[in-house]
Amino acid sequence: MNSLNPEEKELLESVEKEEWESVENLSQEIKRYQTYASHQINQQKIEVTLSVEDSQKIQNLSQKLGQSIANSSQEILHKYLQGELIEREQ
């Protein structure tokens, strides 16, 4: 136990005191969290600077859709890259 950091020691002590309970459908829960992890690993963070006008439009759209700004932005970019959104002719 000497090679453990303080957080690991605390966790081990908690397990030894039987403070943890197993969840129902353990294999199903493991698969669910593995899916979450693989989705997170497959995502790449990209920072973008937008004009105030564009930023406001995304915020308004997000509110209408009941989504976070990040999710709305991700959806717009994804649809554009898939060819589902095209630029309007002016």
C-alpha positions as CSV (number, residue, x, y, z in Angstrom):
1,M,0.0,0.0,0.0
2,N,3.0,2.3,0.2
3,S,3.2,2.8,-3.5
4,L,-0.3,4.3,-3.7
5,N,-0.9,8.0,-3.8
6,P,-3.3,9.5,-1.2
7,E,-6.3,9.3,-3.5
8,E,-5.6,5.7,-4.3
9,K,-5.2,4.9,-0.6
10,E,-8.5,6.6,0.2
11,L,-10.3,4.6,-2.5
12,L,-8.8,1.3,-1.4
13,E,-9.8,2.0,2.2
14,S,-13.3,2.8,1.1
15,V,-13.5,-0.5,-0.8
16,E,-12.1,-2.5,2.1
17,K,-14.8,-0.9,4.4
18,E,-17.4,-2.2,1.9
19,E,-18.8,1.3,1.2
20,W,-19.4,0.3,-2.4
21,E,-22.4,-1.5,-3.9
22,S,-22.4,-3.3,-7.2
23,V,-24.8,-1.9,-9.8
24,E,-27.5,-4.0,-11.5
25,N,-26.7,-5.2,-15.0
26,L,-23.0,-4.8,-14.5
27,S,-22.0,-6.0,-17.9
28,Q,-24.5,-3.6,-19.5
29,E,-23.1,-0.7,-17.5
30,I,-19.5,-1.6,-18.4
31,K,-20.5,-1.6,-22.1
32,R,-22.2,1.8,-21.7
33,Y,-19.2,3.4,-20.1
34,Q,-16.9,1.9,-22.7
35,T,-19.0,3.5,-25.4
36,Y,-18.8,6.8,-23.6
37,A,-15.0,6.5,-23.4
38,S,-14.5,5.5,-27.0
39,H,-16.7,8.4,-28.2
40,Q,-14.6,10.8,-26.0
41,I,-11.3,9.4,-27.3
42,N,-12.5,9.7,-30.9
43,Q,-13.3,13.4,-30.5
44,Q,-10.7,16.1,-31.1
45,K,-11.0,19.5,-29.6
46,I,-10.8,22.5,-32.0
47,E,-11.1,26.1,-30.9
48,V,-12.7,28.6,-33.2
49,T,-13.0,32.3,-33.0
50,L,-16.3,33.7,-34.3
51,S,-17.7,37.1,-34.9
52,V,-20.1,38.4,-32.4
53,E,-22.9,38.2,-35.0
54,D,-22.2,34.5,-35.8
55,S,-21.8,33.7,-32.1
56,Q,-25.2,35.2,-31.3
57,K,-26.8,33.3,-34.2
58,I,-25.5,30.0,-32.8
59,Q,-26.6,30.9,-29.2
60,N,-30.1,31.7,-30.5
61,L,-30.3,28.5,-32.5
62,S,-29.1,26.5,-29.5
63,Q,-31.8,28.0,-27.3
64,K,-34.5,27.2,-29.9
65,L,-33.2,23.6,-30.1
66,G,-32.7,23.2,-26.4
67,Q,-29.1,22.2,-26.9
68,S,-25.8,23.4,-25.6
69,I,-23.8,25.8,-27.8
70,A,-21.1,23.2,-28.2
71,N,-23.6,20.5,-29.4
72,S,-25.3,22.9,-31.8
73,S,-21.9,24.0,-33.2
74,Q,-20.8,20.4,-33.6
75,E,-24.0,19.5,-35.4
76,I,-23.7,22.5,-37.8
77,L,-20.1,21.6,-38.7
78,H,-20.9,17.9,-39.1
79,K,-23.9,18.6,-41.4
80,Y,-21.8,21.0,-43.5
81,L,-18.9,18.6,-43.8
82,Q,-21.4,15.8,-44.8
83,G,-22.8,18.0,-47.5
84,E,-26.1,18.4,-45.8
85,L,-25.8,22.1,-45.5
86,I,-25.0,24.3,-48.5
87,E,-24.1,28.0,-48.8
88,R,-27.0,30.2,-50.0
89,E,-26.4,32.2,-53.1
90,Q,-26.9,35.9,-52.4
